[in-house]
């Protein structure tokens, strides 16, 4: 069933997601802060809106995928924001990674407008977004998730529903905490092995045949060994996610000591690196 879909935030993940919505036959209205990024989608059949409000006015389903909490607040509540135009019975789906508290605030604002909300962060990176094979973690009502399935199915292959509003974001922050620590641990172990005069590849070979085998090894170990960090998932966003995990942990009184230590390392590399790099660049902390 074709739906009227709006998409706000055409970044590394957002744009391929929006393109797949269009390819699946839905009507697509788009808005991006830097307008040029919408141009190719318009050539492919989307309509460019002048503001997030206009996107909302023209859509049954509004998707947002922006960098961080301030960016989401800006597109939802800023001047000409989504909340000014959101239609009754429409569904706002946020695929940015933000705090569960912000997700619940967005859900409450939608409810005031008789609209529905789902927090729906994703995993799978640009590769998964391009293939339409993202994995979604969805917080909100199950019947709303079912209602927007025709749209989500264009972008993803698996949909988990861990609970009510904010649950998707909670799971996403927990997952990214693990990825950040895994890559940090890999970088630290490589520093040990290389510092002892062995080739890093020797460690990777053994890891791949051991209990320590993990998917991040396939993608991130070659980056670290080559010292080449073209962003697939930028370090600035992983740094943001670690901050969000610690913020949540502080609110609910759960200690996350390893995450706190890792965030300091990501913070040091972020502060010392001018270009946009992948989070595997955390290894630069040990590379002199
Ligand atoms: P990108 O490629 O950094 O894209 C970020 C997007 O967010 C991009 O469209 C930005 O617009 C937009 N953005 C950032 N700040 C604002 C403000 N203040 N107002 C409006 N729009 C804004 O990120 P990804 O696509 O890789 O990731 C998106 C989310 O998914 C993020 O939460 C990840 O953690 C997961 P721009 O083009 O810069 O004008």
Boltz pocket constraint, residues with backbone or C-beta under 6 A from the ligand:
constraints:
  - pocket:
      binder: B
      contacts: [[A, 8], [A, 9], [A, 10], [A, 11], [A, 12], [A, 13], [A, 14], [A, 15], [A, 32], [A, 33], [A, 34], [A, 35], [A, 37], [A, 65], [A, 66], [A, 67], [A, 68], [A, 70], [A, 71], [A, 72], [A, 74], [A, 75], [A, 95], [A, 96], [A, 97], [A, 98], [A, 122], [A, 232], [A, 237]]
      max_distance: 6.0
